[in-house]
Amino acid sequence: MTVARAGSHSGVATSLTSNTIFKSIFVDGAVGVGVAVNQGNDNRLVDIHVGNAGANGVLLSSERNVLQHARISCGKGVSITTGTGVQITSPFNRVQDVTTASCRYGIDLSSDAHVIQAITVAATEDVGIRFGGWAHMLEDAAAIDTSYGMYFLSQVGVTPRVRNFASSHNATASVYSNNSTVDIAGQLIVGNNGLTANGADC
């Protein structure tokens, strides 16, 4: 178990580390990133707890990593929140059973081909789940109290797939599609958006 206390620049940061298990990591009040895996592939991060992160809670900038059983919060309300709960900048990662709260973005997928399962995003200052890269699979997710629950940006390559998504009580809308083709199936539960609960669903 690794514990990083308030005031440290980053909680746990690795570079060029591959085929490693990071387990039971607790980071609270890091000025920078809570947990970062850079340039190393095929790692597994399990039981990750990041509280009040100043920047990103978890950053994956390497390929074929697995993040499981994580609880992440950022410093919303302290100042303008810059952090993302989970930011992924390299392709082919898997995220399962993750909850993020009080971040600027809940989950930010700026690279391609990720599998995201059993996700809850709450109380973001901006988008709950943002799709920037192509060919994602999102399954069993919820986004509550965001600007947009789920946001698709220029998804004109390999279509992202969404299976079972719920989103409500957002400032603007539950789902936003910007120049995108999206494959949504299973249950789509949306509504009660805007100040008077009469805002757009999608």
C-alpha positions as CSV (number, residue, x, y, z in Angstrom):
1,M,0.0,0.0,0.0
2,T,1.2,3.5,-0.9
3,V,0.1,6.6,0.9
4,A,0.9,10.1,-0.3
5,R,-0.2,13.0,1.8
6,A,-1.4,16.5,1.2
7,G,1.1,19.0,-0.3
8,S,3.1,16.7,-2.4
9,H,3.5,17.7,-6.0
10,S,2.3,14.3,-7.3
11,G,1.2,11.2,-5.5
12,V,2.7,8.4,-7.5
13,A,4.3,9.0,-10.9
14,T,6.0,6.3,-13.0
15,S,7.8,6.5,-16.4
16,L,8.8,3.6,-18.7
17,T,7.4,1.1,-16.3
18,S,5.7,-1.9,-17.9
19,N,4.0,-5.2,-16.8
20,T,3.6,-3.9,-13.2
21,I,0.8,-4.1,-10.7
22,F,0.0,-0.9,-8.7
23,K,-2.3,-1.9,-5.9
24,S,-4.0,-0.1,-3.0
25,I,-2.7,3.4,-3.6
26,F,-4.1,6.3,-1.5
27,V,-3.3,9.9,-2.5
28,D,-4.8,12.9,-0.8
29,G,-4.3,16.6,-1.7
30,A,-1.7,16.3,-4.3
31,V,-0.9,19.6,-6.0
32,G,-0.4,17.8,-9.3
33,V,-1.5,14.4,-10.6
34,G,-2.7,11.8,-8.1
35,V,-1.4,8.7,-10.0
36,A,0.4,8.9,-13.4
37,V,1.6,6.1,-15.6
38,N,3.7,7.5,-18.4
39,Q,5.3,5.7,-21.4
40,G,5.0,2.2,-19.9
41,N,2.6,-0.4,-21.2
42,D,0.6,-3.4,-19.9
43,N,0.3,-2.2,-16.3
44,R,-2.6,-2.9,-13.9
45,L,-3.8,-0.3,-11.4
46,V,-6.2,-1.7,-8.8
47,D,-7.8,-0.2,-5.7
48,I,-6.8,3.4,-6.4
49,H,-8.1,6.2,-4.2
50,V,-7.3,9.8,-5.0
51,G,-8.8,12.7,-3.0
52,N,-8.8,16.4,-3.7
53,A,-6.3,16.2,-6.6
54,G,-5.1,19.6,-7.9
55,A,-4.6,18.2,-11.4
56,N,-5.7,14.9,-12.9
57,G,-6.7,12.1,-10.5
58,V,-5.3,9.3,-12.7
59,L,-3.3,9.9,-15.9
60,L,-2.7,7.1,-18.3
61,S,-0.3,8.1,-21.1
62,S,0.7,4.6,-22.1
63,E,-0.9,1.6,-23.8
64,R,-2.8,-1.5,-22.7
65,N,-3.2,-0.5,-19.1
66,V,-6.1,-1.6,-16.9
67,L,-7.5,0.7,-14.2
68,Q,-9.9,-1.1,-11.8
69,H,-11.8,-0.2,-8.6
70,A,-10.9,3.5,-8.3
71,R,-12.5,6.4,-6.4
72,I,-11.3,9.8,-7.5
73,S,-12.1,13.4,-6.5
74,C,-10.6,16.8,-7.5
75,G,-10.5,20.2,-5.9
76,K,-13.8,21.6,-7.2
77,G,-14.8,24.8,-5.5
78,V,-11.3,25.6,-4.3
79,S,-10.5,27.5,-7.5
80,I,-11.2,26.9,-11.2
81,T,-10.8,23.1,-11.4
82,T,-8.3,22.0,-14.0
83,G,-8.2,18.4,-13.2
84,T,-9.8,15.4,-14.9
85,G,-10.8,12.3,-12.9
86,V,-9.3,9.9,-15.4
87,Q,-7.4,11.3,-18.4
88,I,-6.2,8.8,-21.1
89,T,-3.9,10.1,-23.8
90,S,-2.6,6.8,-25.3
91,P,-4.7,4.0,-27.0
92,F,-6.0,0.6,-25.9
93,N,-6.7,1.0,-22.2
94,R,-9.5,-0.5,-20.0
95,V,-11.2,1.3,-17.2
96,Q,-13.6,-0.7,-14.9
97,D,-15.5,0.2,-11.7
98,V,-14.4,3.8,-11.4
99,T,-16.2,6.7,-9.7
100,T,-15.1,10.4,-10.1
101,A,-16.5,13.4,-8.4
102,S,-15.9,17.2,-8.3
103,C,-13.5,17.4,-11.3
104,R,-13.5,19.5,-14.4
105,Y,-14.1,16.4,-16.5
106,G,-15.0,13.0,-15.2
107,I,-13.4,10.8,-17.9
108,D,-11.5,12.2,-20.8
109,L,-10.7,9.9,-23.7
110,S,-8.4,11.9,-26.0
111,S,-6.9,8.8,-27.7
112,D,-8.3,5.7,-29.4
113,A,-9.9,2.3,-28.7
114,H,-10.7,2.2,-24.9
115,V,-13.1,0.0,-23.1
116,I,-14.9,1.8,-20.2
117,Q,-17.2,-0.2,-18.0
118,A,-19.2,0.5,-14.8
119,I,-18.4,4.2,-14.5
120,T,-20.1,6.9,-12.3
121,V,-19.3,10.5,-12.8
122,A,-20.8,13.2,-10.6
123,A,-20.5,17.0,-10.0
124,T,-18.1,18.0,-12.8
125,E,-17.6,21.6,-13.8
126,D,-17.7,20.6,-17.4
127,V,-18.3,17.3,-19.3
128,G,-18.9,14.1,-17.5
129,I,-17.5,11.7,-20.2
130,R,-15.7,13.2,-23.2
131,F,-15.0,11.2,-26.3
132,G,-12.1,12.7,-28.3
133,G,-10.5,9.6,-29.9
134,W,-12.2,6.9,-32.0
135,A,-13.4,3.4,-31.5
136,H,-14.4,3.4,-27.9
137,M,-16.8,1.1,-26.0
138,L,-18.7,2.5,-23.0
139,E,-20.9,0.2,-21.0
140,D,-23.0,0.7,-17.9
141,A,-22.2,4.3,-17.1
142,A,-23.9,7.2,-15.3
143,A,-23.2,10.9,-15.3
144,I,-25.0,13.3,-12.9
145,D,-24.7,17.0,-12.3
146,T,-22.4,17.9,-15.2
147,S,-22.6,20.4,-18.0
148,Y,-23.0,17.6,-20.6
149,G,-23.3,14.0,-19.3
150,M,-21.6,12.6,-22.4
151,Y,-19.9,14.6,-25.2
152,F,-18.8,13.3,-28.6
153,L,-16.3,15.4,-30.6
154,S,-15.8,14.6,-34.3
155,Q,-16.5,10.9,-34.1
156,V,-16.4,10.3,-37.9
157,G,-13.9,7.5,-37.9
158,V,-14.6,4.2,-36.1
159,T,-18.0,4.8,-34.4
160,P,-18.0,4.7,-30.6
161,R,-20.4,2.3,-29.0
162,V,-22.4,3.0,-25.9
163,R,-24.4,0.3,-24.1
164,N,-26.6,1.4,-21.1
165,F,-26.1,5.0,-20.1
166,A,-28.0,7.2,-17.7
167,S,-27.6,10.9,-17.2
168,S,-29.6,13.6,-15.4
169,H,-29.6,16.9,-13.6
170,N,-27.0,18.4,-16.0
171,A,-26.6,22.1,-16.6
172,T,-27.1,21.8,-20.4
173,A,-27.9,18.3,-21.7
174,S,-27.4,14.6,-21.1
175,V,-25.8,13.8,-24.4
176,Y,-24.1,16.1,-26.9
177,S,-22.9,15.1,-30.4
178,N,-20.6,17.4,-32.3
179,N,-20.1,16.3,-35.9
180,S,-20.3,12.7,-34.8
181,T,-21.9,9.3,-35.6
182,V,-22.6,7.3,-32.5
183,D,-23.9,3.8,-31.9
184,I,-26.1,3.8,-28.7
185,A,-28.0,0.7,-27.7
186,G,-29.5,-0.9,-24.6
187,Q,-31.0,1.5,-22.1
188,L,-30.6,5.3,-22.6
189,I,-32.0,7.2,-19.6
190,V,-31.8,11.0,-19.7
191,G,-33.6,14.1,-18.5
192,N,-34.2,16.7,-15.8
193,N,-31.6,19.0,-17.2
194,G,-31.2,22.7,-16.9
195,L,-32.1,25.1,-14.1
196,T,-35.8,24.3,-14.4
197,A,-35.5,20.6,-15.3
198,N,-36.8,21.5,-18.8
199,G,-33.5,21.5,-20.6
200,A,-32.5,19.4,-23.6
201,D,-32.1,15.7,-23.2
202,C,-29.8,15.3,-26.2
